[in-house]
Amino acid sequence: MEREANIERLIQTLKDDDELVQDQAVGLLEEIGEPAVDLLIVAAEDNDKDIRRGSIRVLGNLGDDRAINVLIESLRDPNKWVRRGASTALGNMGNSAVDDLIATLKDEDWRVRGGAAWALGKIANKKAVTPLIDTMEDESGFVRGGAVWALGNIGDERSIEPLKRALNDKSSYVRRVAEKFLNQLE
């Protein structure tokens, strides 16, 4: 009971005005590890954006599979820093998150699809290559950019032709990323 109370106090410290205090709370929660996961999952849906962001960061660093669903849900968060943190955390989850992230590439929200693409690129599992190639046709430049970066980061030969097509994308960012990775792959 005392441990749980300490974890809850640390979670509340994630909203401290001092960034150093927030970072120390993150570090302490990471040291606690697995016993903090359930409370962090609950905190990832807190009303305070700083608590959500900090909890997500810790969950990603801990890499506990129980957090995958709440992290994917956090890709919908109204706060862009929470969404970015969720994408980073999912990338830290590794191969255990791949199937859920691939399914998320078809979400109706472009921010969710994009966050999933970026996370898949960080994980760099070749299982994601074909779904990411399909995602390169997305109407959102953010999603296409994430897919191109992910494909380039994975480095699979199946990506070469789609990356060549991306050289004609309407987004200059997508074109630059495709060119960078094509130079590395060829």
N, C-alpha and C positions, 0 to 999 in steps of 0.2 A: 504494500500500500504506500509506503514511504517512497519507494522507487518511482511509482506511478505519479505521485505528487511532484517529485523532483523533475520528472520528464515534462509534466504539464507546465511547470514554472519555466523550464527552459524553452518550451514551445512559445510561451507568452513573451519571452525575451526576444524572440525573432522580430517583434515589431518595435523594438527599442529604437529611439532616434539616432543612436550612435551606431554606425556601421560596424565598428570594431566589436562592439558588444554583440551585435547580430552574428558576426563571424565566429566569435567565441562560442556562442550558443550552438551554432551549426557544428563546430568541432566537438563540443561536449556530447551532443546528440549522436554524432557519428561514433564517438568512443563507446557510448552506451550500446549502440548497434541494435541487434534483433529485438531486445525487449522494448525498444521505442517504436518499432514499426507500426503497430496497430494504432497507437495514439497519433503518429505522424500522418497516417492515412486519413484519420478523422480530421486532423488539422489542415490537410491539403484542401479541405472544403470550407475552411473558416471564412468568416465575413471579412477579415482583415487581409489585404493583399500581401502584406509583408510576411504574415504567418504562412499564407499559402505558398508564397515563393520560397521561403526558407525550408518549409517542410518538404516541398518537392525536391529541392536541392539535396537535402539529406537523404531522402528516399532513393534518389538516383545514385548517390554515392554509396549507399548501402547495398543496392542491387538486389533487393528482396523481391521475388516474383509476385508477391501479394500486392505490390504497389502498381503493377502494370495497368490495371483498369482505371484507377484513380488518376494516374499520370496521363493516360489517353483522354480521359474526361477533362483534364486540366488544359488540354490543347484548345478547349472551347472557352477558356477563362476570358472575362472581359478585359483583363489587364495584359498587355502585350509582354511584359517582363515575366509574368507567371507562365504565359504560353511558351515563351522561349525557354524558360527554365524546365518546363515539362518536356519539351523536345530534347533538350540536352540530357535530362534525366533518363528519358526513354533510350537515348543512344547509349547511355551508360549501362542499361539493363542487359545489353548483349543479345545473344541469339534467342533467349527465352521470350523476347518481345517481338521477334520478327513476324510471326504469323499474325498477331494482333495489329501490328503496324501496316502490314500489307493489306489487311482488310480495311484499315482506316484510310487507305489511299482513295477509297471510293466514297468517303463521307461527303455529305452535301455542303459542308462549310470549307471554303478554300483554305482558311487558316489551319484547320485540322489536317487537311490533305497535305498542305505544305510542311507543317510540323512533322508529320509522319515521314515524308520524303527525306527531310533533313536528318531525322533520327536514323532512318535506314542507311543513309550514307555514312553515318558515324559507325554504325555496327558493321557495315561492309560485308554482309552475308550475300553470297551469289544467288541465293534463293529469291532475292528481291529484284534481280535484274529485269526479268520480263515484266513484272508489274510496274516497275519504274519506267521502263520504255513506254508502256501504255500511258503512263501519267504525263509523258512529255507532250501530249496533245491537249493538256488541260487549258482551260480559258484563262487561268490565273498565271501571270508571270512569276509570282512567288512560288507557286507549285511547280511550274516548269523549271525554274531556277534550282529548286531543291532537288528535283529529279535528275537534272543534268549534273549537278554537283555530286549527288549520291552515286550516279553511274560512273562518273569519273573517279570518284574515291574508291569504288569497288574495283574498278580496273579490269573488268571482264571484256574479252574480245567481242562479245555480242553487242557491246555498247558502241563500237566504232561507227557503224553506219548511222544509228540514231543520233549520235553526237555530231556527225557530219551534217545531217539534216538540221540540227539545231543551230548551225552556223548561219542559217537564214531566218532565225526566229525574230519576231518583231521587237523583242526585248534585247537591248544592248548588253545587259548583264548576262543573260542566257548565252548570247553569242560569245562573249569573252570567256565565260567558264567553259563552254564547249571547246573553244579553241585551245585553251590552256591544257585541258585533259587530253585532247586529241594529240597534241604535241608530245605528251607523255606516253600515250598508248601506242603511237605509231613508230 
